[in-house]
Amino acid sequence: MATKVTFNYEKYHTVGYDSGTVAVKPALTTSARLYVIHNETTNYKVYVGTATDVKDRFKGRIDVCRELGFSQEQMDAISFFVVQIKIDDTPAPPDKYGWSGGIDVERLLIRTYMQKIGWSVRNSVKTEQFQNGTGGTLQWELVNNAGIINFGTHNYSLTNGSSL
């Protein structure tokens, strides 16, 4: 028995000034999703998080960019992706702890970046090993439906009881 997890990168966003106000482009919608913040100018390029409402989760983060006086040039290096989770091809939004369908999909994505893609992550939690406890082979893919440049689609598998 195999379990398939799809990380559907459905939205690609940037941050910028709009009439003096810091805004997300395109605008965020309310949704329960994982998100990935990518910053090319740091040693730890990626942060993975979960939100039951991505729009609400980013409001404070966007306010901080404005309050700290980030320039447009500083914000140009930052992008983020909204990631829909599917388990066996059925939408399965993560809970506020990053779990979906009995799988810690947030940890799985963090470990995928670290061990498979080779990106350093900024996260301070959930970086320890992910263990497949599904009872069968876990198959997962990162699907670039957001048009992220130089990202592509990635496919992986992990036998039951094995760690990533």
C-alpha positions as CSV (number, residue, x, y, z in Angstrom):
1,M,0.0,0.0,0.0
2,A,1.4,3.4,-0.9
3,T,0.4,6.9,0.2
4,K,0.9,9.8,-2.2
5,V,1.4,13.3,-1.0
6,T,1.4,16.2,-3.5
7,F,2.9,19.5,-2.6
8,N,1.1,21.7,-5.2
9,Y,3.0,25.0,-5.4
10,E,-0.1,26.9,-6.5
11,K,0.8,30.6,-6.0
12,Y,4.0,32.6,-6.3
13,H,4.1,35.9,-4.5
14,T,6.4,38.9,-4.1
15,V,6.4,41.8,-1.7
16,G,6.5,45.4,-2.7
17,Y,5.4,49.0,-2.2
18,D,2.1,50.0,-3.6
19,S,1.4,53.8,-3.0
20,G,3.7,53.8,0.0
21,T,2.2,50.7,1.6
22,V,3.9,47.3,1.6
23,A,1.7,44.8,-0.2
24,V,1.8,41.2,-1.4
25,K,1.6,40.7,-5.2
26,P,-0.7,39.1,-6.2
27,A,-3.0,39.5,-3.2
28,L,-3.3,36.6,-0.8
29,T,-6.6,34.7,-0.4
30,T,-7.8,33.0,2.8
31,S,-6.8,29.4,2.8
32,A,-5.2,26.7,4.9
33,R,-1.9,25.9,3.3
34,L,1.8,25.4,3.8
35,Y,3.9,28.4,2.8
36,V,7.6,28.7,1.8
37,I,9.5,32.0,2.2
38,H,12.5,32.2,0.0
39,N,15.2,34.8,0.4
40,E,18.2,34.7,-1.9
41,T,20.3,37.1,0.2
42,T,20.7,34.9,3.3
43,N,22.7,31.8,4.1
44,Y,19.4,30.1,5.2
45,K,17.3,30.7,2.1
46,V,14.1,29.0,3.1
47,Y,11.5,29.0,5.8
48,V,8.6,26.6,5.8
49,G,5.4,27.3,7.8
50,T,1.8,26.3,8.1
51,A,-1.2,28.5,8.4
52,T,-4.9,27.8,8.7
53,D,-5.4,31.3,7.1
54,V,-2.4,32.4,4.9
55,K,-3.7,35.9,4.4
56,D,-4.1,36.5,8.1
57,R,-0.7,34.8,8.9
58,F,1.1,37.2,6.5
59,K,-0.5,40.4,7.7
60,G,1.9,40.8,10.6
61,R,4.9,39.8,8.5
62,I,4.0,42.4,5.9
63,D,3.5,45.1,8.5
64,V,7.0,44.4,9.9
65,C,8.6,44.9,6.5
66,R,7.0,48.4,6.4
67,E,7.7,49.2,10.0
68,L,11.4,48.2,9.7
69,G,11.7,50.3,6.6
70,F,12.8,47.6,4.2
71,S,13.6,49.1,0.8
72,Q,12.1,47.7,-2.4
73,E,15.5,46.4,-3.3
74,Q,15.7,44.4,0.0
75,M,12.2,43.0,-0.7
76,D,13.0,42.1,-4.3
77,A,15.1,39.2,-3.0
78,I,12.2,37.8,-1.0
79,S,9.4,35.7,-2.6
80,F,7.1,33.1,-1.1
81,F,5.0,30.3,-2.4
82,V,1.6,29.0,-1.2
83,V,1.5,25.2,-1.2
84,Q,-1.7,23.2,-1.4
85,I,-1.5,19.7,0.1
86,K,-3.2,16.6,-1.5
87,I,-3.2,13.2,0.0
88,D,-3.9,10.5,-2.6
89,D,-5.0,13.2,-5.0
90,T,-7.6,14.6,-2.6
91,P,-7.2,18.2,-1.2
92,A,-6.1,17.8,2.5
93,P,-5.4,21.2,4.1
94,P,-2.9,21.0,6.9
95,D,-3.9,21.8,10.5
96,K,-2.3,24.5,12.5
97,Y,0.5,22.2,13.4
98,G,1.4,21.2,9.9
99,W,-0.3,17.8,9.8
100,S,-2.4,16.5,7.0
101,G,-3.9,13.0,6.7
102,G,-1.8,11.7,9.6
103,I,1.4,12.9,8.1
104,D,3.5,15.8,9.3
105,V,3.7,17.4,5.9
106,E,5.5,20.5,7.2
107,R,8.4,18.4,8.5
108,L,8.4,16.3,5.3
109,L,8.7,19.4,3.2
110,I,11.5,20.9,5.5
111,R,13.4,17.6,5.3
112,T,12.9,17.4,1.5
113,Y,14.5,20.8,1.1
114,M,17.4,19.9,3.4
115,Q,18.1,16.3,2.3
116,K,16.9,16.1,-1.3
117,I,17.1,19.6,-2.8
118,G,20.1,20.9,-0.7
119,W,18.6,24.1,0.4
120,S,19.4,25.4,3.9
121,V,16.3,26.2,6.0
122,R,15.8,28.9,8.6
123,N,13.3,26.8,10.7
124,S,14.5,26.0,14.2
125,V,11.9,23.3,14.7
126,K,10.8,20.3,12.7
127,T,14.3,20.0,11.2
128,E,14.9,16.6,12.8
129,Q,14.4,13.4,10.8
130,F,11.0,12.6,9.3
131,Q,10.0,8.9,9.7
132,N,7.6,7.3,7.4
133,G,4.9,5.7,9.6
134,T,2.2,5.3,7.0
135,G,2.4,1.5,6.9
136,G,3.4,1.5,3.3
137,T,5.6,3.3,0.9
138,L,5.3,7.1,1.0
139,Q,5.5,8.8,-2.4
140,W,5.6,12.6,-2.6
141,E,6.1,15.2,-5.3
142,L,6.6,18.9,-5.4
143,V,4.6,20.2,-8.4
144,N,5.4,23.7,-9.7
145,N,2.0,25.0,-10.8
146,A,3.0,28.5,-9.7
147,G,5.6,29.1,-12.4
148,I,8.6,29.3,-10.1
149,I,11.7,29.8,-12.2
150,N,14.3,27.0,-12.1
151,F,12.3,24.9,-9.7
152,G,10.6,22.1,-11.8
153,T,8.8,19.1,-10.4
154,H,10.4,16.7,-7.9
155,N,9.4,13.1,-7.1
156,Y,10.5,11.0,-4.1
157,S,9.6,7.9,-2.2
158,L,10.4,6.4,1.3
159,T,9.6,2.9,2.5
160,N,7.7,2.4,5.7
161,G,9.8,2.8,8.8
162,S,12.6,4.6,6.9
163,S,13.7,8.1,7.7
164,L,14.5,11.2,5.7
